[in-house]
Amino acid sequence: MSTFVSVGNANQPFARLLEIVSTLAEQDELPLPVVVQHGYTPFVSVACEAIAFMSMDDFSNHVQNAELLILHAGAGSMIHACQAGKVPVVMPRRACFGEHIDDHQVELVEAFEQAGLVINVTDEKDLSGAAMRAIKVQSEQKKGKREEPMMIDMIRQQLAEINN
């Protein structure tokens, strides 16, 4: 069991997400260990392994092997999660908090959420419940109880064509 958190490589800080992740990890509310790719956001936590940046191979390995993914709403991050067959918890960076230059991540995560590809978290106080839902979804997927939305299949086909 493990949790992988990624805020991508945008220059703006995303402390709002990382602070709640650290708190939840300290309270044992996330699968341990918790690995956090924090980018340009200063981050230190006694309960998390903090890595500023990582190679694409390392990122892909963490996405593939983690029980729980908590991501910013970057297109690349969400697509990697879909490729790995995961349903991540996703919190979009918001312009009003100085986390990005505009709210394109809000629009993107809403589209992925409507397709059943992610669990959208708009307020950090909802992260714990969203994490529990994501773990349940992942468990049901492993047991074969959850049918994938058609959108996942379409994205997988597009990605396969791009990679070939």
C-alpha positions as CSV (number, residue, x, y, z in Angstrom):
1,M,0.0,0.0,0.0
2,S,1.3,3.5,-0.8
3,T,0.2,7.0,-1.8
4,F,1.8,9.0,-4.6
5,V,1.2,12.7,-4.7
6,S,2.3,15.0,-7.6
7,V,1.9,18.7,-8.1
8,G,3.7,18.8,-11.5
9,N,6.3,21.3,-12.4
10,A,4.4,24.6,-12.6
11,N,6.4,27.5,-11.1
12,Q,3.5,28.6,-8.9
13,P,3.4,27.0,-5.4
14,F,0.6,24.5,-4.6
15,A,1.0,24.5,-0.8
16,R,-2.8,24.2,-0.3
17,L,-2.7,20.6,-1.5
18,L,0.6,19.6,0.1
19,E,-0.4,20.9,3.6
20,I,-3.5,18.7,3.7
21,V,-1.6,15.7,2.3
22,S,1.0,16.1,5.1
23,T,-1.7,16.4,7.8
24,L,-3.6,13.3,6.5
25,A,-0.3,11.4,6.3
26,E,0.6,12.3,9.9
27,Q,-2.9,11.1,11.0
28,D,-2.4,7.8,9.1
29,E,-5.4,8.6,6.9
30,L,-3.5,7.8,3.7
31,P,-1.9,4.5,2.6
32,L,1.8,4.6,3.7
33,P,4.4,5.3,2.6
34,V,3.4,8.7,1.1
35,V,5.8,9.9,-1.7
36,V,5.3,13.5,-2.7
37,Q,6.7,15.1,-5.9
38,H,6.5,18.7,-4.8
39,G,8.1,20.6,-7.7
40,Y,8.8,24.2,-6.9
41,T,6.6,24.3,-3.8
42,P,8.8,24.1,-0.7
43,F,7.7,21.0,1.2
44,V,8.9,19.2,4.3
45,S,6.9,16.6,6.2
46,V,7.8,14.0,8.8
47,A,5.2,11.7,7.4
48,C,6.1,12.0,3.7
49,E,9.0,11.3,1.5
50,A,9.6,14.6,-0.4
51,I,11.1,14.7,-3.9
52,A,11.2,18.0,-5.8
53,F,11.4,16.5,-9.3
54,M,11.8,13.1,-10.8
55,S,12.4,11.4,-14.1
56,M,9.5,10.4,-16.3
57,D,10.4,6.7,-15.6
58,D,10.3,7.3,-11.9
59,F,7.0,9.2,-12.2
60,S,5.5,6.4,-14.2
61,N,6.7,3.8,-11.8
62,H,5.1,5.7,-8.9
63,V,1.8,6.1,-10.8
64,Q,1.8,2.4,-11.7
65,N,2.6,1.1,-8.2
66,A,0.8,3.4,-5.8
67,E,-2.5,2.3,-4.3
68,L,-3.7,5.9,-4.2
69,L,-2.8,8.8,-6.5
70,I,-3.4,12.4,-5.5
71,L,-2.6,14.7,-8.4
72,H,-2.8,18.3,-9.5
73,A,-5.1,18.6,-12.6
74,G,-2.3,18.7,-15.1
75,A,-3.3,16.9,-18.4
76,G,-0.1,14.8,-18.5
77,S,-0.6,13.6,-14.9
78,M,-4.2,12.7,-15.4
79,I,-3.5,10.9,-18.7
80,H,-0.6,8.9,-17.1
81,A,-3.1,7.8,-14.4
82,C,-5.6,6.8,-17.0
83,Q,-3.0,4.8,-18.9
84,A,-2.1,3.0,-15.7
85,G,-5.8,2.1,-15.2
86,K,-6.1,4.3,-12.0
87,V,-8.7,6.7,-10.9
88,P,-6.8,9.4,-9.1
89,V,-8.0,12.0,-6.6
90,V,-7.3,15.3,-8.4
91,M,-7.3,18.9,-7.1
92,P,-7.0,21.6,-9.7
93,R,-4.7,24.5,-9.1
94,R,-6.6,27.7,-8.8
95,A,-5.8,31.2,-10.1
96,C,-7.5,32.9,-7.1
97,F,-5.0,31.2,-4.8
98,G,-2.0,32.1,-7.0
99,E,-1.5,28.4,-7.9
100,H,-1.7,29.0,-11.7
101,I,-2.1,31.7,-14.2
102,D,-5.8,30.8,-15.0
103,D,-8.4,28.2,-14.1
104,H,-7.9,25.8,-17.1
105,Q,-7.2,23.0,-14.7
106,V,-10.7,23.4,-13.2
107,E,-12.2,23.0,-16.6
108,L,-10.1,20.1,-17.5
109,V,-10.7,18.1,-14.3
110,E,-14.5,18.7,-14.6
111,A,-14.4,17.1,-18.1
112,F,-12.3,14.1,-16.8
113,E,-14.7,13.8,-13.8
114,Q,-17.8,13.7,-16.0
115,A,-16.2,10.9,-18.0
116,G,-15.6,9.0,-14.7
117,L,-11.8,9.1,-15.0
118,V,-11.0,11.1,-11.8
119,I,-12.3,12.1,-8.4
120,N,-12.4,15.9,-8.3
121,V,-11.6,17.7,-5.1
122,T,-12.4,21.4,-5.1
123,D,-11.9,21.9,-1.4
124,E,-9.0,20.6,0.6
125,K,-11.3,19.6,3.5
126,D,-12.8,17.0,1.1
127,L,-9.5,15.2,0.3
128,S,-9.8,12.5,3.0
129,G,-13.2,11.4,1.9
130,A,-12.1,11.5,-1.8
131,A,-9.1,9.4,-0.9
132,M,-11.3,6.7,0.7
133,R,-13.5,6.7,-2.4
134,A,-10.6,6.3,-4.7
135,I,-9.2,3.4,-2.7
136,K,-12.6,1.7,-2.9
137,V,-12.8,2.3,-6.7
138,Q,-9.3,0.8,-7.1
139,S,-10.2,-2.2,-5.0
140,E,-13.4,-2.8,-7.0
141,Q,-11.4,-2.5,-10.3
142,K,-8.9,-5.1,-9.1
143,K,-11.9,-7.4,-8.4
144,G,-13.3,-6.7,-11.8
145,K,-16.5,-5.2,-10.4
146,R,-16.3,-1.8,-12.0
147,E,-16.9,-1.4,-15.7
148,E,-14.7,1.2,-17.2
149,P,-16.4,4.2,-18.8
150,M,-16.2,4.3,-22.6
151,M,-14.0,7.4,-22.3
152,I,-11.2,5.4,-20.7
153,D,-11.1,3.0,-23.5
154,M,-11.1,5.8,-26.1
155,I,-8.2,7.5,-24.3
156,R,-6.2,4.3,-24.0
157,Q,-6.7,3.7,-27.8
158,Q,-5.5,7.2,-28.6
159,L,-2.5,6.9,-26.4
160,A,-1.6,3.5,-27.9
161,E,-1.8,5.1,-31.4
162,I,0.5,7.9,-30.3
163,N,3.0,5.6,-28.7
164,N,3.2,3.3,-31.7
